[in-house]
Amino acid sequence: MTLIKRKLGRQGLEVSAIGLGCMPMSQSYGPADEGESIATLHRAIELGCNFFFDTAEGYGPFTNEALLGRAFKDRRDQVIIGTKFGFLFKDGKQVGAEKSQPARTNPRSRRSSVTPASD
């Protein structure tokens, strides 16, 4: 099976037309199974999915991005990760959102959440 690829923008970034939403791997639909989640993520790569492993700091919170970091620690060059940001947290719970403007975020903290510490 080969997934259709699409080019995004002018930099030549080529991504699979079908992606994988990762929220249920950390919350919402019952208990999460990390082993099963990582196996699913690895299988998606094998099937040609390289894009939109969709995550957010609000999933867990913070646990979904960390899961992707662990799953892709030896495969980070094979995937493109999309993450949402701008959530407000208090005592580990999401309590709202701030004005989500990329210029107001910290790209280093976003990258570190999905990149293993050994990188």
C-alpha positions as CSV (number, residue, x, y, z in Angstrom):
1,M,0.0,0.0,0.0
2,T,1.3,3.4,-0.9
3,L,-0.3,6.6,0.3
4,I,-0.7,9.6,-2.0
5,K,1.8,12.3,-1.2
6,R,1.3,16.1,-1.5
7,K,3.7,19.0,-1.4
8,L,3.0,21.7,1.1
9,G,4.2,25.3,0.5
10,R,7.3,26.2,-1.5
11,Q,9.9,24.5,0.6
12,G,9.2,21.1,-1.0
13,L,7.8,19.5,2.2
14,E,6.1,16.3,1.0
15,V,3.6,14.7,3.2
16,S,1.1,11.8,3.0
17,A,-2.4,12.9,2.1
18,I,-3.8,10.9,5.0
19,G,-2.6,11.5,8.5
20,L,-3.3,10.1,11.9
21,G,-5.0,11.9,14.8
22,C,-3.4,10.8,18.1
23,M,-5.7,12.3,20.8
24,P,-7.3,8.9,21.7
25,M,-3.9,7.5,22.4
26,S,-3.8,9.6,25.6
27,Q,-7.4,10.5,26.5
28,S,-11.1,10.6,25.8
29,Y,-12.0,7.0,24.7
30,G,-11.0,4.9,27.7
31,P,-7.7,3.9,29.1
32,A,-4.7,4.4,26.9
33,D,-2.5,1.5,26.0
34,E,1.0,2.9,25.3
35,G,2.3,-0.3,23.6
36,E,-0.7,-0.5,21.3
37,S,-0.4,3.2,20.5
38,I,3.3,2.9,19.6
39,A,2.6,-0.2,17.5
40,T,-0.2,1.8,15.7
41,L,2.2,4.8,15.1
42,H,4.9,2.5,13.7
43,R,2.5,0.7,11.5
44,A,1.2,4.0,10.1
45,I,4.8,4.8,9.1
46,E,5.2,1.4,7.4
47,L,2.0,2.1,5.4
48,G,3.5,5.4,4.2
49,C,1.8,7.8,6.6
50,N,4.4,10.4,7.4
51,F,2.3,13.4,8.2
52,F,0.0,14.9,10.7
53,F,0.6,12.7,13.6
54,D,-1.8,15.2,15.1
55,T,-1.2,16.1,18.7
56,A,-1.6,18.9,21.2
57,E,-0.3,19.9,24.5
58,G,-3.9,19.7,25.7
59,Y,-4.0,16.0,25.1
60,G,-3.3,14.4,28.4
61,P,-2.3,17.2,29.1
62,F,1.2,17.0,27.7
63,T,1.3,13.2,27.6
64,N,0.4,12.8,23.9
65,E,3.3,14.9,22.7
66,A,5.6,12.9,25.0
67,L,4.1,9.6,23.6
68,L,5.0,10.7,20.1
69,G,8.5,11.6,21.2
70,R,9.0,8.1,22.6
71,A,7.4,6.4,19.6
72,F,9.5,8.3,17.1
73,K,12.8,8.4,19.0
74,D,14.5,6.4,16.3
75,R,12.3,7.5,13.4
76,R,12.0,11.3,13.9
77,D,13.5,11.9,10.4
78,Q,10.6,9.9,8.9
79,V,7.6,11.9,10.2
80,I,6.1,15.4,10.3
81,I,4.3,16.2,13.5
82,G,1.5,18.8,13.8
83,T,0.7,20.1,17.3
84,K,-1.7,22.6,18.6
85,F,-0.8,25.2,21.2
86,G,-2.2,28.1,23.2
87,F,-3.9,26.2,26.0
88,L,-4.0,27.5,29.5
89,F,-3.5,25.0,32.3
90,K,-4.0,25.2,36.1
91,D,-3.1,22.3,38.4
92,G,-2.6,20.0,35.4
93,K,-6.0,20.7,33.9
94,Q,-6.9,22.8,30.8
95,V,-8.8,25.8,31.9
96,G,-9.0,27.8,28.7
97,A,-6.9,29.1,25.8
98,E,-4.8,32.1,25.2
99,K,-4.6,34.0,21.9
100,S,-2.9,31.4,19.8
101,Q,-0.4,33.2,17.7
102,P,2.7,31.2,16.6
103,A,4.9,34.3,17.3
104,R,3.8,34.1,21.0
105,T,4.9,30.4,21.4
106,N,8.2,28.9,22.2
107,P,9.3,26.7,19.3
108,R,12.0,25.1,21.4
109,S,9.5,23.9,24.0
110,R,7.3,22.5,21.3
111,R,10.2,20.7,19.7
112,S,11.5,19.3,23.0
113,S,8.1,17.8,23.8
114,V,8.3,15.5,20.8
115,T,12.1,15.0,20.6
116,P,13.8,12.6,22.9
117,A,16.2,14.0,25.4
118,S,19.1,12.2,23.8
119,D,18.7,14.3,20.6
